[in-house]
Amino acid sequence: MSRIGKPRAAPVASVAAALLASLFGGGPLAAPVHTTYLWHMHQPIYWPDESTWEGGEYEKAYETIQLGHSASNVFEIFDKDDRVHDYQEYPRGAIHDLLDLADAGAQVSFAGALIENVFSLAASGWNGGRYAPDWYRWYREAKGWTTSGGRPRCDLVLVSFHHPIAPLMDENAFRMEIRTAKAIYAKAWGSAAATKGFFPAETCFSERMIPVLAEEGIEWSIVADLHVARACAGYPYQAALDNCDPPNRADQTNSSQASWNAITISRGCTVKTPVPYGLRPHWARYVDPETGAESRIVTVPAANAMGWDEGYGLYGTGQIDAIASLNDPARPMLILFAHDGDNAWSGGYSYFHENVTSFSHAAAAKGYEPTVIQEYLADHPVAADDVAHVEDGGWVNADGDFGSPQFINWNWPLVDASGRFDIPNGWAEDERNWAVLTAAENRVETAEGIDGPADPARVVDPSLGASDVETAWHFLLAAYESGYMYYGASLDMEIKATLAANEATTRADAVIATGVDAAPPTIWIPQRLPWNPGGRGGGSLWGYPSGLGLPMDRDFYVWTFVHDVSGIDSVTLRYRIDADGANDPSTDANETYAGGAEVGSWMSIPMTRRAMPLGDPYGNPEIDFTVLPRYIADEYWAAVTGMEDQLVDYYVEAVDSLGFAKRSPIQHVYVGSETGAGEAVSWDPAAPAAGDTVRILYDLALGALPPETDPVRIHIGHSGWQEIVTPDPAMVRVAEDVWAYTYSIPSGATSVDFVFTDAAGHWDNNNGDDWHIALTGGSEGFLLDGALDEGAVPIASAGGLTLWAAHDDSFLYVATPSTGATTGLDHFVLAATAAGTASAPWAKSGTVDGKDFFLAEEGDNGWCGWFDGAEAPMVGGAATGAYLEGTIARSRLAGAATVYLAAARYGTANGGALALQAPAGDGDGNVEWSEYASYDFTETGVGGSESPSHIKQLAFAPNPFRAGDRIRYGVGETGEARIAIYDVRGRLARVLVDGGTGAGARSVAWDGLDEA
């Protein structure tokens, strides 16, 4: 929703498409650049609990719609016009429009869960037959069209059945995902899976997947070009453009590249690709750490940035023209546009019937060659020695993840209740899901070891006579659905993995009870934090720093989840140090447990066990765990310390109580020489008081600002970012990389608040936490925690809406109920020192007669903050919880003795109408000057020059007023008091007290009548 002046939650890179290392000109083509498509289709199982209708299997879409089990609107999801056509004839039509081009076509990945869902809707005749009984016929027809070399123009490539984040799942579960995807293939597409291609869900790939893919007959996999690029030596990382962690030096085994192409996309990052290296297929390999045997497949880089742009609007050849002169005729570039085919613009009629044919024919006219991947690889086979490393990670399309090598959109690290990383004791909803999945998988694998191998066909369709083990796999695979983790705590996503895992373990346990456990423990792929110990961090994990990123500590955590039916005896982290600090791709010493001369001996750290909570220990109101898991794996963690400028190999070994052992894959990390960002900032004195001066030092060499920054500027204020010094003062260089600034602390301040900038868009904000120096000797201040401050008094109330205010020597405090109490409304507190008609805030309907500044909270996401009369963001304290509350410096009132306040609620959409206001209005949709409450900072003197006793208005009882109500108030000492009632127009209605009154809490009755 558009908001004038509203800040965005995450930075969006504003760099236009650029070339970092070379200017790519036009000119004649030495050989054609090739182009092709991947359209990804997917919908999950929306309720993976046991079917009420079928029994022994999970619900499909039709049953979920009819029974209303899912919090998602499954009817609407499958009823969307474009999506109905996407799953039937749109792709066929797009490819048909390309039949005049000899090799043109596309790849389509159609997840198994979606196939099941569409079959269920088609078989039932749902919604007037939106899906034909033979809904698949258009795909089958297109699959039968062939290129000049006899390859399918519509290559229905494999994708894991339930769309898991495969790099994070166990090898055995991944293998079953592929086998079940092959098992359902013929039912949909009319013949056994002949495709040689694979598309990993969310393009999330790891070389650990290669052995399974190769064993299952897959010859090539799509990967994100970003992760070939980041594995190149000299990758041009820029924190504010990449918006994720830098690549770890252990991954940068590809040779450095001379030419880089950078494209900034609307998602909010810049994708940098080496040309032509990053846009052509290569072999990738994985070495079995036990045997040293190599597995390999071809990896086909998807042009991530071009694919994003091509999927969001009519697309020409310009971005390809810019790099075409660098094409190698012997190994031509393959520009692969890979994106969803059923979401956003790329799922619509204009995309399939206008954009695809328009671009492909324009490309052919330019001399480029539209093709399909299988035809390209037949025409241009990859040389056996053309091997490139692919870093772990997915596409940049996931907001906040941006291709993170840790897959953080599905794997945010463990945090404490305040959101700070806490690996030994923390919790996170997605990490909990991985713990549940780890335990469930171990029990299913144990049962399979007792009962014998599962048949993938019966795993897909238990009605074929599935055993308990096959039914257990049926449910377990559904639990791995990535969509259950993609959306965080929204709707009922966080219980769905548990529903499926519980069904799986119930059936597995029935088998386990009949046999002997011979299975080793299950180990979740070990995680580490930070990704770059002794290096730099970037992106959402570290508060979106700029420059080269935030310096990271050299010490790091490794953690995992481990489970075994018979219990765990020990879990150990094994690590060794490389001899020269580099992983030589010409040898495999770093890849095997046996090692070699290039690596040292294994050393061991016993990992600490911690029981993972079954539920949410922090009580997040967005999460409703209506079902708890039957089993959950324990966390095991270890801290690795004392490393510097060393390449470290590591793995985890777990041994169960019966002596069965398992080792995780070997992983690698380069530990640099930097230290954490906390050492970049210091101040003197260490504990300053209000009214003192404080000298703040910033070490540019250790901070996150670009190293060439000159001067460093400090952005500084006090007491919750009040009275910010403007413009940002330049600091003084006091040593080679050390900058200093001396700040005079106001006498009433409670804290000094600051961050650093180069005034060119780069900030060092302490990992998003800013720096705050707590002060002694300042005023007590107001606590902004979303709860009403004790000293606040109600100054207006109408229709259940109340406005509170308070003040001290430095600040005005206001509060009103938060948007958590309403639906579809934005909440405001308007403030002014004089009347002046202006448009309603945030493009709402109507006008307001006072808007010098205002506090606002958005109804659909709870964001809150202060704005000035021009609706530019302004500094002021703000918080939301049960109440929207805020403080603003009284210095902004230019000495005014009275401020006029009004609370207002408007519909959240632009043009939203005024729904409620306090004081009460006249119903005309505007907030008029007479509809503001006055709040006076001064008090009338009594007894000569002595200050009057403070008068406090207490809560009305009852509220709202009725005839016969009482008004409660309090005075500090015996004296004169006057209590008068005014109507909403400001006219005197009744004087209730006028004279002497005793000290303490008092009350007075009012019959609701005006003066006679």
Buried (B, 14 or more C-beta within 10 A) or exposed (E): BEBEBBEEEBBEBEBEBBBBBBEBEEEEBEBBBBBBBBBBBBBBBBBBBBBEEEEBBBBBBBBBBBEEBBBBEBBEBBBBEBBBBBBBBBBBBBBBBBEEBBBBBBBBBBBBBBBBBBBBBBEBEBBEEBBBEEBBBBBBBBBEBBBEBEBBBBBBBBBBBBBBBBBBBBBBBBBBBBBBBBBBBEBBBBEEBEBBBBBBBBBBBBBBBBBBBBEBEBBBBBBBBBBBBBBBEBBBBBBBBBBBBBBBBBBBBBEEBEBBBBBBBEBBBBBBBBBBBBBBBBBBBBBBBEEBEBBBBBBBBBBBBBBBBBBBEEBBBEBBBBBBBBBEEEBBBBBBBBBBBBBEBBBBBBBBBBBBBBBBBBBBEBEBBBBBBBBBBBBBEBEEEBBBBBBBBBBBBBBBBBBBBBBBBBBBBBBEEEEEBBBEEBBBBBBBBBBBBBBBBBBBBBBBBBBEEBBBBBBBBBEEEBBBBBBBBBBBBBBBBBBBBBEBBEBBBBBBBBBBBBBBBBBBBBBBEEEEBEBBBBBBBBBBBBBBBBBBBBBBBBBBBBBBBBBBBBBBBBBBBBBBBBEBBBBBBBBBBBBEBBBEBEEBBBBBBEBEEBBBEBEEBEBEBBEBEBEBBBEBEEBBBEBEBBBBBBBBBBBBEEBEEBBBBBBBBBBBBBEBBBBBBBBBBBBBEBBBBEEBBBBEEEEBBBBBEBBBBBBBEBBBBBEEBEBBBBBBBBBBBBBBBEEBBBBEBEEEBBBBBEBEBBBBBBBBBBBBBBEEEBBBBBBBEBBBBEBEBBBEBBBBEBEBBEBBBBBBBBEEBBBBBBBBEBBBBBBBBBBBBBEBBBBBBBBBBEEEEBBBBBBBBBBBBBBBBBBBBBBEEBBBBBBBBEBEEBBBBBBBBBBBBBBBBBEBBEEBEEBBBBBBBBBBBEEBEBBBBBBBBEEEBBBBBBBBBEBEBEEEEEEEEEEBBEBBEBEBEEEEBEEEBEBBBBBEEEBBBEBEBEEBEEEEBBEBBEEEBEEEEBEEEBEEEEEE
